[in-house]
Amino acid sequence: MDLVKTAPDGILDLNEVATTLGVRKRRVYDITNVLDGIHLIRKRSKNLIQGSDLDHVAGKAPEQQKLRDELSDLSAMEEALDELIKDCAHQLFELTDDKENAKLAYVTYQDIHSVQAFQEQIVIAIKAPEETKLEVPAPKENCIEVRIKSTKGPIDVYLCEVEQENPGVKTFEDMGTLTSETKSAVPLDEEPREKASSAWEAAVTDSQLEQGAVEQTPREAVNSPTLEVFKKSLRTSHSSLEKMPRRARVTPKERVAQFGKDKFHTDGSVLFCTACSKAVDHIRKQTIVEHIESAKHKQNEKRQREDAETAGPSAALKKQGTVTMPFQSSTVAKDCCDTVTLDFFRMCLKADFPLHKMDLPVVRDFLSKHIKGGSAIPKSDQFYSHLPALFEEEKQRLLNDFEGNFIAVIADETADFQNRPVFNILFQVLKVRPPKHADIPAPQLVKTVCLGKVNHATISQALISCMVEFSIPLERILTFVTDSTSYMVKAWNDVLRNLWLNCVHICCYAHIVALAGNTWRDAFKQVDHFVALMKSLLVNAPACRARFLRYLNEQSVDSPTLPPKPVVTRWNTWFNCVKYHAQHYQLYHGFVEYERTEQGDTTVLRELASLLAVEDLHADLKYIAENCGRLVTALNILESQKRQIHKVYNTVLDLISWLEHLASSTDNAKGSMAAQSTADKLRQYNVKSKQPAIDFLRAVRALDPKQIGAVYTDYETVKPELKLSSECNMEWPVYLGLVKDGFIDVEDPIQFWMAVEDHVPKLAKYAVVLLQLTVNSVGVEKSFSKLGILFSAQHQSLTEENVAGMLQLYFNNPD
């Protein structure tokens, strides 16, 4: 191609090309065939080629790049879905391969009729060996066929229930048999293989069953009235929208009333024949009738009457009961104990009382001595057997809470005490009728996932699985709040954005400002080192903390307190700690010298003494304390649990402006550098590529009536960013009119929208939900802190399921 570009008029002789490149001419022909195929050259003759319009080819590059990006997105989505399918297949395999589940591998008549989708439908159950083939051809004019073929064993066909609208025609449940031309009548439940399938002759033929392992009796075509009713019912249920009425299920008590208390009795769940002292199927009336008419029952009934005449009228009649009845009283104490145990565990959750402390001797002695039956309260390892009940209870509570509401998703990843990646997913419930207080709905921890590896595919898979597990409609997910790590951004761009169409990805601004604020720690390294040394001196030494408070008292400090503990995930604590040290700086030299003299010299004390001798340290502490106020205020707003989403955009812009002003006006070189560096980082993150929700945060200000005069009010600009429905088109001018007329008498914009709901009902609904949204991931950071408190290295014996479940219970049930 370089030779083509440099050739006169782009025409090139292939003989010269072979000589220049030093290759055989056949190889040159292969190359030119490829280039011609992709339209980079065209052949003028056998040995002459001419270059194509390269500008035209280059013009397709953006389109090709777009297609490559789309292909990459689809590949990522396909990978995530493949992982989900593989996970489901693995779970199904484990379920079917588990020997403990084998004894439960059956479906009862009641199970089938409890399925909501089967209500008022004809239900046909087929039990067949492996590799049985079942075909349903296209329905004919007067019947529907089902063809079944087995080579490994007999086929059982059950007609679970068929009912008629005509009250004069008996249902199959009442008849219990299907009559053939041979006049044989056998209950469906008893002989499904040999007799019941006679009604299926028109659909399941002998030739299709002749390969069965069990010899089948030849059957003639059936034209009985019962079968005609069945065919007609099939046509009715499949060819029209009318569905057959479903009769309420009969109970044993109703059967007793129907046939008489002298013949039958019940314990509530089972029907017993009094004379025969045996259980009778109460579902099918025909079974009861046949039992009454049997010779054995009549003989037992006669003997019962003779015994009653001999014993006299005062004799009590013995009645059969279920085997569980004698044991019911023995389970009362156990049920009571289980209830006390669960209630005690719930108390521990509310009080934030760690379970492992239940094993302390002082706790066990107190329970045994002062609480009646207190010794029955289990130890921590015995508590774990009760956890599944609490986990299921918590999941049901969450499902009820999420149902019908909008959802905000907050997610982040950390490492546990074994350095394994842990992914926490929180949901914030957004209700159309929120509480009157100004707090946003507290996020609920719904899932803790131990990831094998951390990338956009595993993150996407965990989130999609969580939505499926909690039955969250995808259109009701409004925001996805994360940090700005590359795998979170890629998970959104490549997968989730294509699924959650009403959702906006918000990179946590509090996290961004905190990262930008770290430039102050980098600029003031001596201050940062001093804060770390004071933390090391006081945090892990209770005796030293007591001496420090006593020293402050002796120095006449009013209401002395300990310095705030700087925590990485609590982003304001470093600045608050610096403010404290600036205020108490003059007292530190005396306390450090006292400690070195009375308690012995240590490395920490020596380094503190050395830092306190530096002249610039006090000046730097004072400078940060005097100038960090705006930064701390902004962080408080951005990480607040109050309704602040309408303030976020302005807060960040105001902070950038203040930092740039501080950088240009201060005489402190380190302070100027820190302020300018922070402002530059915030500007980098205040664009669409770094903050995907920037346009959304700008537009949501229009829902604050106090800002409506200062922001754009063009509905066509606001509507796409807030994803408002067309129902709000007519209400937007009404909202502007209400604001113009002075309808602003509340501080909280949500209270405003609830007050004007009668005027703008559709718009008010959207506004109330959007103004509740959180814009930070503080909740998920708190869940990680709780994880570290509850599960340290000494609790490695806990399973991942118990760790995740207990974390969920402790986090979602604060004191």
C-alpha positions in Angstrom: 0.0 0.0 0.0 3.0 2.3 0.5 4.0 1.6 -3.0 0.5 2.3 -4.3 0.5 5.7 -2.5 3.8 6.7 -4.0 3.1 5.5 -7.5 2.2 8.0 -10.3 -1.6 8.3 -10.4 -1.6 5.3 -8.0 -0.9 2.9 -10.9 1.5 0.1 -10.0 3.2 -2.6 -12.1 3.2 -5.9 -10.2 6.5 -7.0 -11.9 8.2 -4.1 -10.2 6.4 -4.9 -6.9 7.8 -8.5 -7.0 11.3 -7.2 -7.6 11.0 -4.5 -4.9 9.6 -6.7 -2.2 11.8 -9.6 -3.1 8.9 -12.2 -3.2 7.5 -14.5 -5.9 4.9 -13.1 -8.2 2.4 -15.7 -7.1 2.6 -14.3 -3.6 2.0 -10.8 -5.0 -1.1 -12.0 -6.8 -2.4 -13.4 -3.5 -1.9 -10.1 -1.8 -3.6 -8.1 -4.6 -6.6 -10.4 -4.6 -7.1 -9.7 -0.9 -6.7 -5.9 -1.4 -9.1 -6.0 -4.3 -11.6 -7.9 -2.2 -11.6 -5.2 0.5 -11.8 -2.4 -2.2 -8.4 -0.9 -1.4 -7.2 -1.4 -5.0 -8.8 -2.3 -8.3 -7.1 -4.3 -11.2 -6.5 -2.5 -14.5 -5.0 -5.5 -16.2 -3.2 -8.7 -15.2 -0.1 -6.9 -14.0 -1.4 -3.4 -13.4 -3.3 -2.2 -10.3 -4.6 1.2 -9.2 -5.3 2.4 -5.7 -8.9 3.1 -4.7 -10.2 6.3 -3.1 -8.6 5.9 0.3 -10.6 8.9 1.6 -13.8 7.1 0.9 -12.5 4.0 2.7 -11.4 6.1 5.7 -14.8 7.7 5.8 -16.2 4.4 6.9 -13.9 4.1 9.9 -16.3 5.7 12.4 -19.1 3.5 11.2 -16.9 0.5 11.5 -15.8 1.5 15.0 -19.4 1.9 16.0 -20.1 -1.6 14.8 -17.1 -2.9 16.7 -18.2 -1.2 19.9 -21.7 -2.6 19.4 -20.3 -6.1 18.9 -18.2 -5.7 22.0 -21.2 -4.7 24.0 -23.3 -7.6 22.7 -20.4 -10.0 23.4 -20.2 -8.7 27.0 -23.9 -9.1 27.5 -23.8 -12.5 25.9 -21.0 -13.5 28.3 -23.0 -12.3 31.3 -26.1 -14.2 30.2 -24.1 -17.3 29.5 -22.7 -17.2 33.0 -26.3 -16.9 34.3 -27.5 -19.8 32.2 -24.5 -21.9 33.3 -25.2 -21.0 37.0 -28.9 -22.0 36.6 -27.9 -25.3 34.9 -25.4 -26.0 37.7 -28.0 -25.4 40.4 -30.5 -27.7 38.6 -27.8 -30.4 38.3 -27.0 -30.1 42.0 -30.7 -30.3 42.8 -31.4 -33.4 40.8 -28.1 -35.1 41.7 -28.6 -34.7 45.4 -29.7 -38.0 47.0 -31.4 -36.2 49.8 -33.8 -34.7 47.2 -34.6 -38.0 45.5 -37.3 -38.9 48.1 -39.0 -35.5 47.4 -38.9 -35.9 43.6 -42.7 -36.1 43.1 -45.7 -33.9 42.4 -49.0 -34.3 44.1 -52.5 -33.6 42.8 -52.7 -30.7 45.2 -49.3 -29.3 43.9 -50.6 -29.1 40.3 -53.8 -27.4 41.3 -51.9 -24.8 43.5 -50.1 -23.4 40.4 -51.9 -20.2 39.5 -51.3 -20.6 35.8 -53.4 -23.8 35.8 -56.4 -22.2 37.4 -59.6 -22.9 35.4 -57.7 -25.0 32.9 -57.8 -28.6 31.8 -54.6 -30.1 33.3 -53.1 -33.3 31.9 -50.2 -34.9 33.7 -47.9 -37.4 32.0 -45.5 -39.6 33.9 -43.1 -41.3 31.5 -39.6 -42.8 31.4 -36.5 -41.0 30.2 -36.2 -40.2 26.4 -40.0 -40.4 26.0 -41.1 -38.4 22.9 -44.2 -36.1 23.2 -45.6 -34.3 20.2 -48.6 -32.0 19.9 -49.5 -31.6 16.2 -51.5 -28.6 15.0 -55.0 -28.8 16.4 -57.6 -30.3 14.0 -61.2 -29.0 13.6 -62.8 -31.3 16.1 -60.0 -32.5 18.4 -56.5 -31.9 19.8 -54.0 -34.8 19.7 -51.1 -35.6 22.0 -48.7 -38.2 20.7 -46.5 -40.0 23.2 -43.9 -42.7 22.5 -41.7 -44.6 24.9 -39.1 -47.4 24.4 -38.0 -47.7 28.0 -41.2 -48.3 30.0 -44.9 -47.7 30.4 -46.5 -44.3 30.2 -49.0 -43.0 32.8 -51.5 -40.3 31.7 -53.6 -38.5 34.4 -56.5 -36.2 33.8 -56.2 -34.1 36.9 -59.5 -32.1 36.6 -62.1 -31.3 34.0 -65.3 -29.4 34.9 -68.3 -28.3 32.9 -70.3 -25.0 33.0 -73.5 -27.1 32.7 -74.5 -28.0 36.3 -76.5 -30.9 35.0 -73.4 -32.7 33.6 -71.3 -34.5 36.2 -67.6 -33.5 36.4 -64.8 -36.0 36.0 -64.0 -35.5 39.6 -67.4 -36.7 40.7 -67.5 -39.5 38.2 -64.0 -40.7 38.8 -64.1 -43.1 35.8 -64.0 -43.0 32.0 -66.4 -45.5 30.3 -65.4 -47.4 27.2 -67.4 -49.6 24.9 -66.3 -52.7 27.0 -68.1 -51.1 30.0 -65.0 -51.3 32.1 -64.8 -48.5 34.7 -61.6 -47.8 36.7 -60.7 -44.8 38.8 -58.1 -42.6 37.2 -56.0 -42.4 40.3 -55.7 -46.2 40.7 -55.0 -47.6 37.2 -53.6 -44.9 35.0 -51.6 -47.2 32.8 -54.1 -49.9 32.0 -57.5 -48.3 32.0 -57.5 -44.6 32.3 -55.8 -44.1 28.9 -58.8 -45.6 27.1 -60.2 -42.1 26.9 -57.0 -41.1 25.1 -57.5 -43.6 22.2 -58.2 -40.8 19.8 -55.0 -39.0 20.8 -52.6 -41.7 22.0 -52.7 -44.8 19.7 -51.7 -48.4 20.3 -49.0 -48.1 17.7 -47.3 -45.3 19.6 -47.3 -47.3 22.9 -46.5 -50.8 21.6 -42.8 -50.3 22.2 -43.5 -50.0 26.0 -41.8 -52.4 28.4 -45.1 -53.5 29.8 -47.6 -55.3 27.6 -50.6 -53.1 26.9 -54.2 -54.3 26.4 -55.5 -53.6 22.9 -58.1 -50.8 23.0 -61.0 -50.1 20.7 -62.0 -46.6 19.7 -64.0 -44.9 22.4 -67.2 -43.0 21.5 -68.7 -42.7 25.0 -70.7 -39.7 26.1 -68.0 -38.9 28.7 -65.3 -38.8 26.0 -67.5 -36.5 23.8 -67.8 -34.2 26.8 -64.0 -34.3 27.2 -63.4 -33.5 23.5 -65.9 -30.7 23.6 -64.2 -29.3 26.7 -60.8 -29.5 25.0 -62.1 -27.5 22.0 -63.7 -25.0 24.4 -60.6 -24.4 26.4 -58.3 -24.1 23.5 -60.4 -22.5 20.8 -62.1 -19.7 22.7 -61.3 -17.2 25.4 -64.0 -18.7 27.7 -62.5 -20.8 30.5 -64.3 -23.4 32.6 -65.3 -22.4 36.1 -63.1 -23.9 38.8 -64.9 -25.4 41.8 -63.6 -24.7 45.3 -61.7 -27.7 46.8 -63.7 -29.9 49.1 -62.5 -30.4 52.6 -62.7 -33.5 54.9 -65.1 -31.5 57.2 -67.5 -30.9 54.2 -67.4 -34.6 53.4 -68.4 -35.5 57.0 -71.4 -33.1 56.7 -72.3 -34.6 53.3 -72.3 -38.3 54.3 -73.1 -38.0 58.0 -71.2 -37.8 61.3 -72.3 -41.4 62.1 -70.3 -42.7 59.1 -67.2 -40.5 58.9 -65.1 -38.2 61.2 -62.0 -36.1 60.6 -59.0 -34.7 62.5 -59.1 -31.6 60.2 -56.8 -32.9 57.4 -57.8 -36.6 56.9 -61.2 -38.2 56.4 -61.7 -41.4 58.5 -64.4 -44.1 58.2 -65.7 -44.6 61.7 -66.8 -48.2 61.2 -63.6 -49.3 59.4 -61.2 -47.2 61.3 -59.3 -46.3 58.1 -58.5 -43.2 56.1 -60.5 -42.5 53.0 -59.6 -40.2 50.1 -61.9 -37.2 50.6 -61.1 -35.4 47.2 -63.1 -37.8 45.0 -66.7 -38.4 45.9 -66.8 -41.6 43.9 -64.1 -43.2 46.1 -66.2 -42.5 49.2 -69.4 -43.9 47.6 -67.5 -47.0 46.5 -66.1 -47.4 50.0 -69.6 -47.2 51.6 -71.0 -49.7 49.1 -68.2 -52.2 49.7 -69.0 -55.5 51.5 -66.2 -54.9 54.0 -67.6 -51.6 55.1 -71.1 -53.0 55.4 -69.8 -55.8 57.5 -67.8 -53.4 59.8 -70.8 -51.1 60.1 -73.0 -54.0 61.2 -70.4 -55.1 63.8 -70.3 -51.4 65.1 -74.1 -51.4 65.6 -73.9 -54.7 67.5 -71.1 -53.5 69.7 -73.0 -50.2 70.4 -76.1 -52.1 71.5 -74.1 -54.4 73.7 -72.1 -51.6 75.4 -75.0 -49.3 75.9 -75.6 -45.6 75.1 -73.1 -44.3 77.6 -70.1 -46.1 75.9 -67.7 -43.8 74.1 -67.0 -44.6 70.5 -63.4 -45.0 69.6 -62.3 -43.0 66.6 -59.2 -43.3 64.5 -56.7 -40.4 64.3 -53.5 -39.6 62.5 -50.2 -40.8 63.9 -49.1 -37.2 64.5 -51.9 -36.5 67.0 -50.3 -38.2 70.0 -47.0 -36.3 69.3 -48.5 -32.9 68.9 -48.4 -32.1 72.6 -44.8 -33.1 72.8 -43.8 -30.6 70.1 -45.4 -27.6 72.0 -42.3 -27.2 74.2 -40.0 -27.4 71.3 -42.0 -24.8 69.3 -42.0 -22.5 72.3 -38.2 -23.0 72.7 -37.7 -22.2 69.0 -39.8 -19.0 69.3 -37.8 -17.8 72.4 -34.6 -18.5 70.5 -35.7 -16.6 67.4 -37.0 -13.7 69.5 -33.7 -13.6 71.4 -31.8 -13.5 68.2 -33.9 -10.6 67.0 -33.2 -8.8 70.2 -29.4 -9.3 69.6 -29.9 -7.7 66.1 -31.7 -4.7 67.5 -29.1 -4.2 70.3 -26.2 -4.9 67.9 -25.1 -7.6 70.2 -22.6 -10.0 68.6 -23.6 -13.6 68.8 -20.2 -15.0 69.8 -20.5 -13.1 73.1 -23.2 -15.6 74.0 -20.5 -18.1 74.8 -18.8 -15.9 77.5 -19.1 -17.7 80.9 -20.4 -14.5 82.6 -23.3 -14.4 80.1 -24.1 -18.1 80.5 -24.0 -17.8 84.3 -26.3 -14.8 84.2 -28.9 -16.5 82.0 -28.9 -19.7 84.1 -29.1 -17.8 87.4 -31.6 -15.0 86.8 -33.7 -16.0 83.8 -36.2 -18.9 84.0 -35.2 -21.4 81.4 -32.2 -19.2 80.4 -29.9 -22.2 80.2 -32.0 -23.4 77.2 -30.9 -20.4 75.2 -28.4 -21.9 72.8 -24.8 -21.0 72.3 -23.6 -19.2 69.2 -22.8 -22.3 67.3 -26.3 -23.6 68.0 -27.8 -20.4 66.9 -26.7 -21.0 63.3 -29.2 -23.8 62.8 -32.0 -21.2 63.3 -30.5 -18.7 60.9 -32.3 -20.0 57.7 -35.7 -19.2 59.2 -34.6 -15.7 59.9 -32.9 -15.3 56.5 -36.2 -16.4 54.8 -38.2 -14.0 57.0 -35.9 -11.1 56.1 -36.1 -12.0 52.4 -39.9 -12.0 52.5 -39.9 -8.6 54.3 -37.7 -7.2 51.5 -39.9 -8.7 48.8 -42.9 -7.1 50.3 -41.1 -3.8 50.7 -39.9 -3.7 47.0 -43.2 -4.8 45.5 -44.8 -2.1 43.4 -42.1 0.5 44.3 -39.3 2.1 42.3 -35.7 1.0 43.2 -32.3 2.7 43.3 -29.4 0.3 43.2 -26.2 1.0 45.2 -23.2 -1.3 44.8 -19.5 -1.5 45.6 -16.8 -4.1 46.2 -14.2 -4.6 48.9 -12.0 -7.4 50.3 -12.9 -9.4 53.4 -10.6 -10.5 56.2 -9.4 -13.4 54.0 -8.6 -10.9 51.2 -11.5 -12.3 49.0 -13.4 -9.9 46.9 -16.9 -9.2 48.4 -19.6 -7.4 46.4 -22.5 -5.8 48.3 -25.7 -4.8 46.6 -28.2 -2.4 48.3 -31.6 -1.3 47.2 -33.2 2.0 48.1 -37.0 1.8 48.0 -38.6 4.9 46.4 -42.3 5.3 47.4 -44.8 7.6 45.8 -46.0 8.5 49.3 -42.8 8.9 51.3 -42.7 9.7 55.1 -42.8 13.4 56.1 -39.4 13.5 57.6 -36.5 14.8 55.4 -34.4 11.6 55.4 -34.1 9.6 52.3 -35.3 5.9 52.5 -32.5 3.9 54.2 -30.8 1.5 51.6 -31.4 -2.1 52.4 -28.7 -4.7 51.9 -30.1 -7.4 49.7 -27.1 -9.5 48.5 -23.5 -10.1 49.5 -21.6 -12.0 46.8 -18.2 -13.5 47.1 -16.7 -12.9 43.6 -14.1 -15.3 42.2 -12.6 -12.4 40.3 -13.6 -8.8 39.9 -14.4 -7.6 36.4 -17.4 -6.1 34.5 -18.7 -9.5 33.6 -18.9 -10.8 37.2 -20.3 -7.5 38.5 -23.0 -7.6 35.8 -23.8 -11.2 36.4 -24.2 -10.6 40.2 -26.5 -7.6 39.6 -28.7 -9.3 37.1 -29.0 -12.4 39.3 -30.1 -10.2 42.2 -32.8 -8.5 40.1 -34.2 -12.0 39.1 -34.1 -13.3 42.7 -36.1 -10.3 44.0 -38.4 -10.1 41.0 -37.5 -6.4 40.3 -39.1 -5.1 37.1 -36.2 -3.7 35.0 -38.2 -0.6 34.1 -38.5 0.3 37.8 -34.8 0.7 38.4 -34.1 4.4 38.3 -30.5 4.9 39.4 -27.3 2.8 39.7 -24.9 4.4 42.2 -21.3 3.2 42.3 -17.8 4.6 42.6 -15.9 5.5 39.4 -13.8 2.3 39.0 -13.3 1.1 35.5 -15.0 -2.2 35.9 -18.2 -0.5 37.3 -18.2 1.9 34.4 -17.7 -0.9 31.9 -20.4 -3.0 33.5 -22.8 -0.1 33.0 -21.8 0.8 29.5 -21.5 -2.7 28.1 -24.3 -4.6 29.8 -26.6 -2.9 32.3 -27.4 0.2 30.3 -29.0 -2.0 27.6 -31.2 -3.7 30.2 -32.2 -0.9 32.6 -33.7 1.5 30.2 -35.1 4.0 32.7 -31.9 4.0 34.9 -29.2 6.6 35.3 -25.7 5.7 36.3 -24.4 8.1 39.1 -20.8 8.0 40.1 -20.8 8.8 43.8 -19.9 12.5 44.1 -19.0 12.1 47.8 -16.4 9.5 46.8 -15.1 11.8 44.0 -14.8 14.8 46.3 -13.1 12.7 48.9 -10.6 11.4 46.4 -10.0 15.0 45.2 -9.6 16.1 48.8 -6.8 13.6 49.3 -4.6 16.2 47.5 -4.6 18.1 50.8 -3.1 15.1 52.6 -0.5 14.8 49.9 0.3 18.6 50.0 0.5 18.7 53.8 2.5 15.5 54.5 3.7 16.5 57.9 0.1 17.2 59.1 -1.0 13.8 57.7 1.8 12.0 59.5 1.0 13.9 62.7 -2.7 12.8 62.5 -1.7 9.2 61.9 0.7 9.2 64.9 -2.0 10.6 67.2 -4.4 8.0 66.0 -1.8 5.3 66.7 -1.2 6.7 70.2 -4.8 6.9 71.3 -7.1 4.6 69.4 -5.7 1.2 70.5 -4.7 2.2 74.1 -7.6 2.7 76.5 -5.2 3.6 79.4 -3.5 6.3 77.2 -6.9 7.7 76.3 -7.8 8.0 79.9 -4.5 9.8 80.8 -5.1 12.1 77.8 -8.6 13.2 79.0 -7.2 13.6 82.6 -4.4 15.7 81.2 -6.9 18.0 79.4 -8.9 18.4 82.6 -5.8 19.4 84.5 -5.1 22.0 81.8 -8.6 23.5 82.4 -10.1 22.4 79.1 -13.9 22.7 79.1 -15.7 19.4 78.4 -12.6 17.6 77.1 -13.2 15.0 74.3 -11.0 12.6 72.4 -9.9 13.6 68.8 -12.2 12.2 66.0 -10.9 9.0 64.6 -9.8 9.4 61.0 -11.4 6.6 58.9 -10.8 6.2 55.1 -14.4 5.4 54.4 -15.7 8.3 56.4 -14.5 11.0 54.2 -14.9 14.1 56.5 -13.1 12.6 59.5 -9.5 13.6 58.4 -10.5 17.3 58.2 -12.4 17.2 61.5 -9.4 15.6 63.1 -7.1 18.4 61.8 -9.5 21.0 63.2 -9.3 19.3 66.6 -5.5 19.1 66.6 -5.2 22.8 65.6 -7.4 23.7 68.6 -5.4 21.6 71.1 -2.0 22.0 69.6 -0.5 24.0 72.5 -1.2 21.1 74.9 0.4 18.3 73.0 4.0 19.1 73.8 3.4 18.8 77.5 1.4 15.6 77.2 4.0 13.9 74.9 6.8 14.7 77.3 4.7 13.5 80.3 4.1 10.1 78.5 7.7 9.7 77.6 8.7 10.3 81.2 6.0 8.4 83.0 5.2 5.5 80.6 8.5 5.1 78.8 9.8 6.3 75.5 8.4 4.7 72.3 8.9 5.2 68.6 5.5 6.9 68.3 6.3 9.3 71.1 9.7 10.1 69.7 8.3 10.9 66.3 5.5 13.0 67.8 8.1 15.0 69.8 10.1 15.5 66.6 7.1 16.7 64.6 6.0 19.1 67.4 9.4 20.8 67.2 8.8 21.7 63.5 7.7 25.3 63.2 5.5 24.9 60.2 3.3 22.2 61.7 1.1 24.5 63.8 0.8 27.0 61.0 -0.3 24.2 58.5 -2.8 22.9 61.0 -4.3 26.3 61.5 -4.4 27.0 57.7 -6.3 23.7 57.0 -8.7 24.3 59.9 -9.5 27.8 58.8 -10.0 27.0 55.1 -11.4 23.5 54.9 -14.9 24.6 56.1 -16.4 24.8 52.6 -14.9 21.5 51.6 -16.3 19.8 54.7 -19.7 21.4 54.2 -19.8 20.2 50.6 -18.9 16.7 51.7 -21.6 16.8 54.4 -24.2 17.6 51.7 -22.9 15.0 49.2 -22.8 12.1 51.8 -25.9 13.2 53.6 -28.9 10.8 54.1 -31.2 13.8 53.7 -33.0 14.7 50.5 -30.2 16.6 48.7 -30.2 15.4 45.1 -31.5 18.8 43.9 -28.5 20.5 45.6 -25.7 18.3 44.3 -25.0 20.0 41.0 -24.8 23.5 42.5 -22.8 22.2 45.5 -20.1 20.8 43.2 -19.9 24.0 41.0 -19.8 26.3 44.1 -17.0 24.1 45.6 -14.9 24.3 42.4 -15.3 28.1 42.2 -14.3 28.5 45.8 -11.3 26.3 45.5 -10.1 28.2 42.4 -10.5 31.5 44.3 -8.6 30.1 47.3 -5.8 28.9 45.1 -5.3 32.4 43.5 -5.7 34.4 46.7 -3.8 32.5 49.4 -0.2 33.1 50.4 0.3 29.6 51.6 2.1 27.7 48.7 1.1 24.3 49.9 -2.5 25.5 50.4 -2.6 27.1 46.9 -1.3 23.9 45.3 -3.8 21.7 47.2 -6.8 24.0 46.4 -5.9 24.2 42.7 -5.3 20.5 42.4 -8.6 19.7 44.0 -10.4 22.1 41.7 -8.8 20.6 38.6 -9.7 17.0 39.6 -13.3 18.0 40.3 -13.6 19.7 36.9 -12.3 16.5 35.3 -15.1 14.5 36.9 -17.8 17.1 36.2 -18.1 16.1 32.5 -20.3 13.5 30.9 -17.4 11.0 30.3 -16.5 10.9 34.0 -20.0 11.6 35.5 -22.7 9.9 33.4 -25.4 11.6 35.4 -24.2 15.1 35.0 -27.2 16.1 32.7 -29.6 14.4 35.0 -28.3 16.2 38.1 -28.5 19.5 36.2 -32.1 18.8 35.1 -33.4 17.6 38.5 -32.9 21.1 39.9 -36.0 22.1 38.0 -38.1 20.0 40.4 -37.0 22.3 43.2 -39.5 25.3 43.2 -36.9 27.5 44.9 -34.4 27.0 42.0 -36.9 27.2 39.2 -36.1 30.9 38.5 -32.4 30.3 38.3 -32.4 27.2 36.0 -33.8 26.4 32.6 -37.5 25.7 32.6 -37.8 24.4 29.0 -39.8 21.2 29.3 -38.4 19.7 26.2 -34.9 20.0 27.8 -35.9 18.6 31.1 -38.2 15.8 29.9 -35.5 13.4 28.3 -33.1 13.8 31.1 -35.6 13.0 33.8 -37.4 10.4 31.6 -40.8 12.0 32.3 -43.8 10.5 30.5 -45.9 12.3 28.0 -48.6 12.4 30.7 -46.6 15.3 32.3 -46.7 17.5 29.1 -49.9 19.3 30.1 -48.9 19.7 33.8 -45.5 21.4 33.4 -47.0 24.9 32.6 -49.3 24.4 35.6 -46.3 23.7 37.8 -44.5 26.9 36.5 -47.7 28.8 37.2 -47.9 27.6 40.8 -44.4 28.6 41.4 -44.9 32.0 39.8 -48.0 32.6 42.0 -45.9 32.1 45.1 -47.0 28.6 46.0 -43.8 28.0 47.9 -44.2 27.8 51.7 -42.2 24.7 52.5 -38.5 24.1 52.8 -38.5 20.5 51.5 -39.4 20.3 47.8 -41.1 16.9 48.4 -43.5 18.5 50.8 -44.2 21.1 48.0 -45.1 18.4 45.5 -47.3 16.6 47.9 -49.1 19.8 48.6 -49.8 20.5 44.9 -50.6 16.9 44.0 -54.2 17.7 43.2 -53.1 20.3 40.6 -50.4 18.2 38.9 -50.9 14.5 39.9 -48.7 12.9 37.3 -45.8 15.3 37.5 -46.0 15.2 41.3 -45.6 11.4 41.3 -42.4 11.5 39.3 -41.0 14.5 41.2 -41.6 12.8 44.6 -39.8 9.7 43.5 -36.9 11.4 41.9 -36.2 13.8 44.8 -35.8 10.8 47.1 -32.9 9.4 45.2 -29.6 9.0 46.9 -26.4 10.2 45.1 -23.8 8.5 47.3 -22.6 5.1 48.2 -22.3 5.8 51.9 -24.7 3.0 52.7 -22.6 0.3 51.0 -19.5 1.7 52.8 -21.3 1.3 56.1 -22.2 -2.3 55.2 -18.5 -3.0 54.7 -17.7 -1.5 58.1 -20.3 -3.7 59.7 -18.8 -6.7 57.9 -15.4 -5.9 59.4 -16.9 -5.5 62.9 -19.0 -8.7 62.8 -16.7 -11.1 61.1 -13.0 -10.9 61.9 -10.4 -13.6 61.4 -11.7 -15.5 64.5 -15.0 -16.3 62.7 -13.6 -18.1 59.7 -15.6 -21.2 60.5 -18.8 -19.5 59.3 -20.1 -20.4 55.9 -20.4 -17.8 53.1 -24.2 -18.1 53.3 -24.3 -17.4 57.1 -21.8 -14.5 56.7 -24.0 -12.9 54.0 -27.2 -13.6 55.8 -26.1 -12.3 59.2 -24.6 -9.2 57.6 -27.9 -8.6 56.0 -29.8 -9.0 59.2 -27.5 -6.8 61.3 -27.3 -4.0 58.6 -31.0 -3.9 57.9 -32.0 -3.9 61.5 -30.2 -1.0 63.1 -30.7 -0.1 66.7 
